[in-house]
Amino acid sequence: AHPEYINYACIMQCLAKDAKGDEAKQLLQSMHHHHKAGEIRRGPDTRLYNTVLNALAKSEKKDSLASAETLLKEMKEKYKNGVKELQPDLISYTTLLKSYANLGMAKEAESMLTEMYRLHQSGELRQPPNLISHNSVMNAIAKSELVDAPQRAEALLTQIQERGLTPDAFTRSSFLGSFKEHGNMKDAERIWKPFDTSL
């Protein structure tokens, strides 16, 4: 065990819990610096990067999304350059999806989900997107004010089923929410009915 690593991990988790994204990112950079200088034996890994991504996803600061995108890009570049312990995983990408969802950025979330499937097929992402990933995209659609939000939500619901996933209460809530601005709630309930596992 590396006590310095454990200390950094504990502090980062506390910062994430308090949605202190900037502080968590600064601590991550400090850890990189001390590791490069040989002052600590173990540097940051995917788990710690994911903790910082989570802190940024919870943060309500305007630049938190850009910081999260930069952090994921940094992970990908370092991994491609041989730093195997920084391979982005399902949690990394799904956490960024949550950031998009919080801001109602449906198109970006949909693009990210497509990218995740591509990465899984190429072997770069070990696990395929799960229900949480899809629910985050559905939430982004619901929070967007796009005119075609109902159509996007229906397409995603179909995709969820085709991927062998079972929609849950979170899926339903976001799906119905996608129809509030530009759709008909009766249509939403009708479309949802075949997917309702409680029936």
SEDOTOR-842363 format. One record per atom (N, C-alpha, C): x, y, z; atom name; residue in one letter. Coordinates in steps of 0.02 Angstrom, whole numbers, plus 50000, padded with zeros to 5 digits. Example, Ala and Ser with C-alpha at 12.3 -4.5 7.8 and 13.67 -1.06 7.14 Angstrom:
! SEDOTOR-842363
- u/v/w/atomo/residuo
- 50660/49716/50390/N/a
- 50615/49775/50390/CA/a
- 50660/49835/50390/C/a
- 50642/49888/50354/N/s
- 50684/49947/50357/CA/s
- 50645/50002/50394/C/s
This chain:
! SEDOTOR-842363
- u/v/w/atomo/residuo
- 50042/49940/50000/N/a
- 50000/50000/50000/CA/a
- 50044/50063/50000/C/a
- 50020/50115/49968/N/h
- 50056/50178/49965/CA/h
- 50017/50230/50006/C/h
- 50042/50247/50066/N/p
- 50005/50293/50109/CA/p
- 49990/50361/50077/C/p
- 50038/50386/50036/N/e
- 50027/50452/50004/CA/e
- 49967/50447/49956/C/e
- 49964/50392/49919/N/y
- 49909/50382/49872/CA/y
- 49843/50381/49909/C/y
- 49841/50344/49964/N/i
- 49779/50338/50003/CA/i
- 49758/50406/50030/C/i
- 49806/50446/50052/N/n
- 49790/50513/50077/CA/n
- 49761/50557/50023/C/n
- 49792/50556/49964/N/y
- 49766/50595/49908/CA/y
- 49696/50572/49890/C/y
- 49686/50506/49887/N/a
- 49621/50478/49868/CA/a
- 49566/50500/49917/C/a
- 49582/50498/49981/N/c
- 49533/50517/50033/CA/c
- 49513/50591/50027/C/c
- 49564/50633/50018/N/i
- 49550/50705/50012/CA/i
- 49509/50720/49950/C/i
- 49527/50687/49894/N/m
- 49490/50698/49831/CA/m
- 49417/50675/49837/C/m
- 49406/50620/49872/N/q
- 49338/50596/49882/CA/q
- 49297/50645/49922/C/q
- 49328/50675/49973/N/c
- 49294/50726/50014/CA/c
- 49277/50788/49971/C/c
- 49324/50808/49929/N/l
- 49313/50866/49885/CA/l
- 49257/50851/49835/C/l
- 49256/50789/49810/N/a
- 49203/50770/49762/CA/a
- 49135/50771/49796/C/a
- 49133/50747/49858/N/k
- 49071/50746/49896/CA/k
- 49043/50817/49905/C/k
- 49089/50865/49913/N/d
- 49070/50935/49922/CA/d
- 49067/50974/49857/C/d
- 49072/50938/49800/N/a
- 49068/50968/49733/CA/a
- 49121/51021/49721/C/a
- 49180/51012/49751/N/k
- 49235/51059/49743/CA/k
- 49282/51036/49687/C/k
- 49257/51044/49626/N/g
- 49293/51020/49567/CA/g
- 49361/51052/49555/C/g
- 49364/51118/49561/N/d
- 49427/51154/49549/CA/d
- 49482/51132/49598/C/d
- 49462/51126/49662/N/e
- 49510/51105/49714/CA/e
- 49534/51034/49701/C/e
- 49488/50990/49681/N/a
- 49506/50920/49667/CA/a
- 49555/50916/49608/C/a
- 49543/50958/49557/N/k
- 49587/50958/49499/CA/k
- 49656/50985/49517/C/k
- 49659/51036/49558/N/q
- 49723/51063/49581/CA/q
- 49763/51011/49620/C/q
- 49727/50973/49661/N/l
- 49760/50921/49701/CA/l
- 49788/50866/49655/C/l
- 49751/50851/49603/N/l
- 49773/50801/49554/CA/l
- 49838/50824/49520/C/l
- 49839/50888/49501/N/q
- 49899/50916/49469/CA/q
- 49958/50916/49517/C/q
- 49944/50930/49580/N/s
- 49996/50929/49632/CA/s
- 50025/50859/49640/C/s
- 49981/50809/49637/N/m
- 50003/50739/49643/CA/m
- 50048/50720/49584/C/m
- 50029/50742/49524/N/h
- 50071/50730/49464/CA/h
- 50141/50760/49475/C/h
- 50142/50821/49500/N/h
- 50205/50857/49510/CA/h
- 50250/50819/49559/C/h
- 50222/50799/49616/N/h
- 50261/50764/49667/CA/h
- 50284/50695/49643/C/h
- 50243/50663/49601/N/h
- 50261/50598/49575/CA/h
- 50319/50604/49525/C/h
- 50315/50655/49482/N/k
- 50369/50667/49433/CA/k
- 50435/50684/49467/C/k
- 50429/50720/49523/N/a
- 50489/50740/49561/CA/a
- 50517/50683/49602/C/a
- 50482/50626/49602/N/g
- 50506/50568/49640/CA/g
- 50491/50571/49714/C/g
- 50447/50619/49733/N/e
- 50432/50628/49804/CA/e
- 50379/50578/49829/C/e
- 50338/50553/49783/N/i
- 50291/50499/49801/CA/i
- 50298/50443/49749/C/i
- 50288/50382/49771/N/r
- 50302/50324/49728/CA/r
- 50247/50311/49677/C/r
- 50185/50325/49695/N/r
- 50129/50309/49651/CA/r
- 50093/50372/49628/C/r
- 50084/50378/49562/N/g
- 50050/50436/49535/CA/g
- 49975/50425/49527/C/g
- 49940/50475/49500/N/p
- 49868/50469/49490/CA/p
- 49851/50412/49441/C/p
- 49793/50382/49451/N/d
- 49770/50329/49406/CA/d
- 49698/50345/49385/C/d
- 49668/50299/49348/N/t
- 49600/50310/49323/CA/t
- 49551/50324/49379/C/t
- 49558/50288/49434/N/r
- 49512/50296/49490/CA/r
- 49513/50368/49516/C/r
- 49573/50397/49524/N/l
- 49578/50465/49550/CA/l
- 49553/50516/49498/C/l
- 49567/50505/49435/N/y
- 49541/50549/49383/CA/y
- 49465/50547/49383/C/y
- 49436/50488/49392/N/n
- 49363/50482/49394/CA/n
- 49333/50519/49454/C/n
- 49370/50519/49509/N/t
- 49347/50556/49568/CA/t
- 49344/50631/49553/C/t
- 49395/50655/49518/N/v
- 49396/50726/49500/CA/v
- 49341/50742/49449/C/v
- 49332/50697/49401/N/l
- 49278/50706/49352/CA/l
- 49210/50710/49387/C/l
- 49202/50669/49439/N/n
- 49140/50669/49478/CA/n
- 49131/50736/49515/C/n
- 49185/50761/49543/N/a
- 49183/50826/49578/CA/a
- 49163/50881/49529/C/a
- 49191/50879/49469/N/l
- 49175/50930/49418/CA/l
- 49103/50923/49394/C/l
- 49078/50860/49389/N/a
- 49009/50849/49367/CA/a
- 48960/50877/49418/C/a
- 48978/50875/49481/N/k
- 48934/50900/49534/CA/k
- 48938/50976/49542/C/k
- 48994/51004/49519/N/s
- 49004/51076/49526/CA/s
- 48958/51114/49479/C/s
- 48935/51172/49503/N/e
- 48889/51213/49462/CA/e
- 48926/51271/49428/C/e
- 48992/51271/49433/N/k
- 49030/51325/49401/CA/k
- 49028/51317/49325/C/k
- 49026/51372/49290/N/k
- 49019/51372/49217/CA/k
- 49076/51337/49181/C/k
- 49137/51344/49207/N/d
- 49194/51315/49173/CA/d
- 49208/51242/49193/C/d
- 49165/51214/49235/N/s
- 49177/51145/49258/CA/s
- 49172/51094/49201/C/s
- 49126/51105/49155/N/l
- 49119/51059/49098/CA/l
- 49182/51059/49056/C/l
- 49208/51118/49040/N/a
- 49269/51123/49000/CA/a
- 49327/51088/49036/C/a
- 49330/51096/49102/N/s
- 49383/51064/49141/CA/s
- 49376/50988/49137/C/s
- 49314/50964/49140/N/a
- 49302/50892/49137/CA/a
- 49321/50864/49069/C/a
- 49302/50900/49016/N/e
- 49320/50878/48948/CA/e
- 49396/50876/48938/C/e
- 49430/50927/48965/N/t
- 49503/50930/48960/CA/t
- 49535/50872/48998/C/t
- 49506/50856/49056/N/l
- 49533/50802/49098/CA/l
- 49526/50734/49063/C/l
- 49469/50722/49032/N/l
- 49460/50659/48996/CA/l
- 49507/50654/48936/C/l
- 49515/50710/48902/N/k
- 49561/50713/48845/CA/k
- 49633/50698/48868/C/k
- 49651/50725/48926/N/e
- 49717/50714/48955/CA/e
- 49727/50640/48970/C/e
- 49676/50608/48998/N/m
- 49680/50536/49013/CA/m
- 49693/50496/48949/C/m
- 49655/50512/48897/N/k
- 49660/50476/48834/CA/k
- 49730/50484/48803/C/k
- 49756/50545/48806/N/e
- 49822/50559/48777/CA/e
- 49877/50523/48816/C/e
- 49873/50526/48882/N/k
- 49924/50493/48924/CA/k
- 49921/50417/48914/C/k
- 49860/50390/48908/N/y
- 49854/50318/48898/CA/y
- 49884/50298/48830/C/y
- 49871/50338/48778/N/k
- 49899/50323/48712/CA/k
- 49975/50329/48711/C/k
- 50001/50370/48757/N/n
- 50073/50379/48762/CA/n
- 50106/50329/48810/C/n
- 50067/50278/48830/N/g
- 50097/50224/48868/CA/g
- 50083/50222/48943/C/g
- 50044/50272/48967/N/v
- 50028/50271/49039/CA/v
- 49966/50228/49049/C/v
- 49977/50162/49057/N/k
- 49922/50114/49056/CA/k
- 49873/50123/49114/C/k
- 49897/50151/49170/N/e
- 49853/50159/49228/CA/e
- 49804/50217/49220/C/e
- 49807/50251/49163/N/l
- 49760/50306/49150/CA/l
- 49712/50292/49093/C/l
- 49698/50228/49081/N/q
- 49649/50210/49029/CA/q
- 49580/50231/49051/C/q
- 49546/50276/49013/N/p
- 49478/50295/49032/CA/p
- 49432/50234/49031/C/p
- 49388/50230/49080/N/d
- 49342/50173/49083/CA/d
- 49270/50196/49078/C/d
- 49224/50150/49088/N/l
- 49153/50166/49081/CA/l
- 49132/50222/49128/C/l
- 49161/50222/49189/N/i
- 49144/50274/49238/CA/i
- 49168/50342/49213/C/i
- 49227/50344/49183/N/s
- 49254/50408/49157/CA/s
- 49205/50441/49108/C/s
- 49184/50401/49059/N/y
- 49140/50428/49007/CA/y
- 49070/50442/49034/C/y
- 49044/50398/49076/N/t
- 48976/50408/49102/CA/t
- 48974/50469/49148/C/t
- 49028/50482/49183/N/t
- 49031/50542/49226/CA/t
- 49028/50605/49184/C/t
- 49062/50605/49128/N/l
- 49059/50663/49083/CA/l
- 48988/50669/49053/C/l
- 48957/50613/49040/N/l
- 48887/50615/49016/CA/l
- 48842/50650/49067/C/l
- 48855/50638/49130/N/k
- 48815/50671/49183/CA/k
- 48824/50746/49181/C/k
- 48885/50768/49165/N/s
- 48898/50840/49159/CA/s
- 48857/50869/49101/C/s
- 48855/50834/49045/N/y
- 48814/50856/48989/CA/y
- 48740/50857/49008/C/y
- 48719/50806/49045/N/a
- 48649/50802/49066/CA/a
- 48629/50861/49111/C/a
- 48673/50878/49157/N/n
- 48660/50934/49203/CA/n
- 48647/50999/49165/C/n
- 48679/51005/49107/N/l
- 48674/51067/49068/CA/l
- 48625/51061/49010/C/l
- 48593/51003/49005/N/g
- 48544/50993/48951/CA/g
- 48576/50992/48882/C/g
- 48637/50968/48878/N/m
- 48674/50966/48814/CA/m
- 48662/50898/48780/C/m
- 48604/50892/48750/N/a
- 48582/50828/48721/CA/a
- 48626/50805/48663/C/a
- 48641/50850/48618/N/k
- 48680/50830/48559/CA/k
- 48750/50805/48578/C/k
- 48781/50840/48626/N/e
- 48847/50820/48649/CA/e
- 48844/50752/48684/C/e
- 48791/50742/48723/N/a
- 48783/50679/48759/CA/a
- 48772/50621/48710/C/a
- 48731/50633/48658/N/e
- 48719/50581/48608/CA/e
- 48783/50564/48571/C/e
- 48823/50615/48554/N/s
- 48886/50603/48519/CA/s
- 48934/50563/48563/C/s
- 48935/50578/48627/N/m
- 48979/50543/48674/CA/m
- 48958/50469/48679/C/m
- 48892/50456/48681/N/l
- 48868/50387/48685/CA/l
- 48888/50348/48623/C/l
- 48882/50379/48565/N/t
- 48903/50347/48502/CA/t
- 48978/50332/48503/C/t
- 49017/50380/48529/N/e
- 49089/50371/48535/CA/e
- 49106/50314/48582/C/e
- 49068/50308/48636/N/m
- 49080/50254/48685/CA/m
- 49069/50185/48653/C/m
- 49018/50179/48611/N/y
- 49006/50115/48577/CA/y
- 49062/50101/48528/C/y
- 49086/50153/48494/N/r
- 49141/50144/48447/CA/r
- 49204/50121/48483/C/r
- 49219/50152/48540/N/l
- 49278/50134/48579/CA/l
- 49273/50063/48607/C/l
- 49212/50043/48625/N/h
- 49203/49975/48650/CA/h
- 49215/49924/48594/C/h
- 49190/49940/48536/N/q
- 49199/49894/48479/CA/q
- 49273/49888/48459/C/q
- 49311/49942/48468/N/s
- 49382/49941/48450/CA/s
- 49425/49912/48506/C/s
- 49394/49900/48564/N/g
- 49431/49871/48620/CA/g
- 49462/49922/48667/C/g
- 49454/49987/48652/N/e
- 49483/50039/48695/CA/e
- 49443/50048/48759/C/e
- 49378/50034/48756/N/l
- 49334/50038/48814/CA/l
- 49312/49967/48831/C/l
- 49332/49943/48889/N/r
- 49321/49873/48905/CA/r
- 49246/49855/48911/C/r
- 49208/49899/48944/N/q
- 49137/49886/48954/CA/q
- 49095/49929/48907/C/q
- 49040/49901/48882/N/p
- 48995/49943/48840/CA/p
- 48955/49991/48884/C/p
- 48927/50043/48855/N/p
- 48884/50088/48894/CA/p
- 48828/50048/48928/C/p
- 48813/50066/48990/N/n
- 48761/50031/49028/CA/n
- 48699/50075/49033/C/n
- 48652/50053/49074/N/l
- 48589/50091/49080/CA/l
- 48600/50160/49109/C/l
- 48648/50165/49156/N/i
- 48663/50231/49185/CA/i
- 48687/50279/49130/C/i
- 48729/50254/49085/N/s
- 48753/50295/49029/CA/s
- 48694/50321/48987/C/s
- 48649/50274/48969/N/h
- 48592/50293/48928/CA/h
- 48544/50339/48965/C/h
- 48535/50327/49030/N/n
- 48491/50370/49069/CA/n
- 48518/50442/49073/C/n
- 48584/50448/49075/N/s
- 48615/50515/49076/CA/s
- 48600/50552/49011/C/s
- 48602/50516/48955/N/v
- 48586/50546/48890/CA/v
- 48512/50564/48888/C/v
- 48469/50521/48914/N/m
- 48397/50535/48916/CA/m
- 48384/50597/48958/C/m
- 48420/50603/49013/N/n
- 48413/50661/49057/CA/n
- 48435/50725/49021/C/n
- 48489/50719/48981/N/a
- 48513/50777/48942/CA/a
- 48460/50799/48892/C/a
- 48427/50750/48861/N/i
- 48373/50766/48813/CA/i
- 48315/50800/48848/C/i
- 48298/50774/48907/N/a
- 48242/50802/48945/CA/a
- 48256/50874/48967/C/a
- 48319/50888/48984/N/k
- 48337/50956/49007/CA/k
- 48352/51004/48950/C/k
- 48360/50977/48890/N/s
- 48372/51020/48833/CA/s
- 48306/51053/48814/C/s
- 48309/51105/48775/N/e
- 48247/51136/48753/CA/e
- 48240/51126/48678/C/e
- 48267/51071/48654/N/l
- 48264/51056/48582/CA/l
- 48193/51040/48561/C/l
- 48174/51065/48503/N/v
- 48107/51054/48477/CA/v
- 48095/50980/48464/C/v
- 48148/50945/48443/N/d
- 48141/50874/48427/CA/d
- 48159/50828/48485/C/d
- 48156/50855/48547/N/a
- 48172/50815/48606/CA/a
- 48129/50751/48611/C/a
- 48064/50754/48597/N/p
- 48024/50692/48600/CA/p
- 48048/50638/48552/C/p
- 48066/50658/48491/N/q
- 48090/50610/48442/CA/q
- 48158/50580/48463/C/q
- 48200/50622/48490/N/r
- 48266/50599/48514/CA/r
- 48257/50549/48572/C/r
- 48211/50565/48617/N/a
- 48198/50522/48674/CA/a
- 48170/50454/48652/C/a
- 48125/50456/48603/N/e
- 48096/50393/48579/CA/e
- 48150/50350/48545/C/e
- 48193/50382/48506/N/a
- 48247/50345/48472/CA/a
- 48294/50314/48523/C/a
- 48309/50350/48576/N/l
- 48354/50324/48628/CA/l
- 48321/50267/48666/C/l
- 48256/50273/48679/N/l
- 48219/50220/48714/CA/l
- 48221/50155/48673/C/l
- 48214/50162/48608/N/t
- 48218/50103/48563/CA/t
- 48288/50074/48565/C/t
- 48337/50117/48565/N/q
- 48407/50095/48567/CA/q
- 48421/50057/48632/C/q
- 48395/50082/48687/N/i
- 48404/50049/48752/CA/i
- 48379/49977/48749/C/i
- 48320/49969/48720/N/q
- 48290/49902/48714/CA/q
- 48332/49858/48667/C/q
- 48353/49887/48611/N/e
- 48392/49848/48562/CA/e
- 48460/49826/48590/C/e
- 48485/49864/48639/N/r
- 48549/49846/48670/CA/r
- 48541/49794/48725/C/r
- 48478/49773/48736/N/g
- 48466/49722/48787/CA/g
- 48463/49749/48858/C/g
- 48453/49815/48864/N/l
- 48449/49846/48930/CA/l
- 48375/49855/48949/C/l
- 48361/49856/49014/N/t
- 48292/49863/49038/CA/t
- 48281/49933/49066/C/t
- 48239/49973/49035/N/p
- 48225/50041/49061/CA/p
- 48200/50038/49133/C/p
- 48217/50088/49173/N/d
- 48194/50090/49243/CA/d
- 48157/50155/49257/C/d
- 48144/50168/49321/N/a
- 48106/50228/49341/CA/a
- 48141/50292/49319/C/a
- 48208/50292/49320/N/f
- 48246/50352/49298/CA/f
- 48237/50363/49223/C/f
- 48237/50308/49186/N/t
- 48227/50313/49113/CA/t
- 48159/50343/49100/C/t
- 48109/50318/49135/N/r
- 48039/50340/49125/CA/r
- 48031/50414/49141/C/r
- 48059/50434/49198/N/s
- 48053/50504/49219/CA/s
- 48083/50552/49167/C/s
- 48143/50536/49143/N/s
- 48176/50579/49094/CA/s
- 48141/50575/49026/C/s
- 48117/50514/49008/N/f
- 48082/50506/48944/CA/f
- 48019/50550/48943/C/f
- 47980/50546/48996/N/l
- 47918/50586/48999/CA/l
- 47935/50660/49002/C/l
- 47990/50677/49036/N/g
- 48011/50747/49040/CA/g
- 48030/50775/48973/C/g
- 48051/50732/48927/N/s
- 48071/50755/48860/CA/s
- 48011/50780/48819/C/s
- 47951/50761/48841/N/f
- 47890/50780/48804/CA/f
- 47856/50842/48832/C/f
- 47880/50866/48889/N/k
- 47845/50922/48923/CA/k
- 47844/50986/48883/C/k
- 47900/51003/48851/N/e
- 47904/51067/48815/CA/e
- 47874/51064/48745/C/e
- 47891/51012/48708/N/h
- 47873/51011/48637/CA/h
- 47835/50947/48617/C/h
- 47805/50914/48665/N/g
- 47770/50852/48647/CA/g
- 47702/50846/48680/C/g
- 47671/50790/48670/N/n
- 47606/50775/48698/CA/n
- 47615/50720/48750/C/n
- 47593/50733/48812/N/m
- 47605/50685/48866/CA/m
- 47567/50620/48854/C/m
- 47510/50624/48820/N/k
- 47473/50562/48805/CA/k
- 47513/50519/48757/C/k
- 47547/50551/48708/N/d
- 47590/50515/48662/CA/d
- 47648/50483/48700/C/d
- 47675/50520/48747/N/a
- 47731/50495/48786/CA/a
- 47712/50432/48825/C/a
- 47654/50434/48858/N/e
- 47631/50377/48897/CA/e
- 47617/50317/48851/C/e
- 47590/50331/48792/N/r
- 47574/50277/48744/CA/r
- 47639/50244/48720/C/r
- 47689/50284/48704/N/i
- 47753/50258/48680/CA/i
- 47788/50218/48736/C/i
- 47783/50244/48797/N/w
- 47817/50212/48854/CA/w
- 47786/50144/48872/C/w
- 47721/50138/48864/N/k
- 47684/50079/48889/CA/k
- 47716/50011/48874/C/k
- 47737/49998/48811/N/p
- 47768/49933/48796/CA/p
- 47834/49920/48832/C/p
- 47866/49975/48856/N/f
- 47930/49969/48889/CA/f
- 47922/49963/48965/C/f
- 47861/49971/48990/N/d
- 47849/49972/49062/CA/d
- 47854/49901/49091/C/d
- 47907/49890/49129/N/t
- 47919/49823/49158/CA/t
- 47874/49810/49219/C/t
- 47840/49863/49244/N/s
- 47798/49853/49304/CA/s
- 47728/49827/49286/C/s
- 47713/49827/49219/N/l
- 47646/49804/49199/CA/l
- 47642/49729/49200/C/l
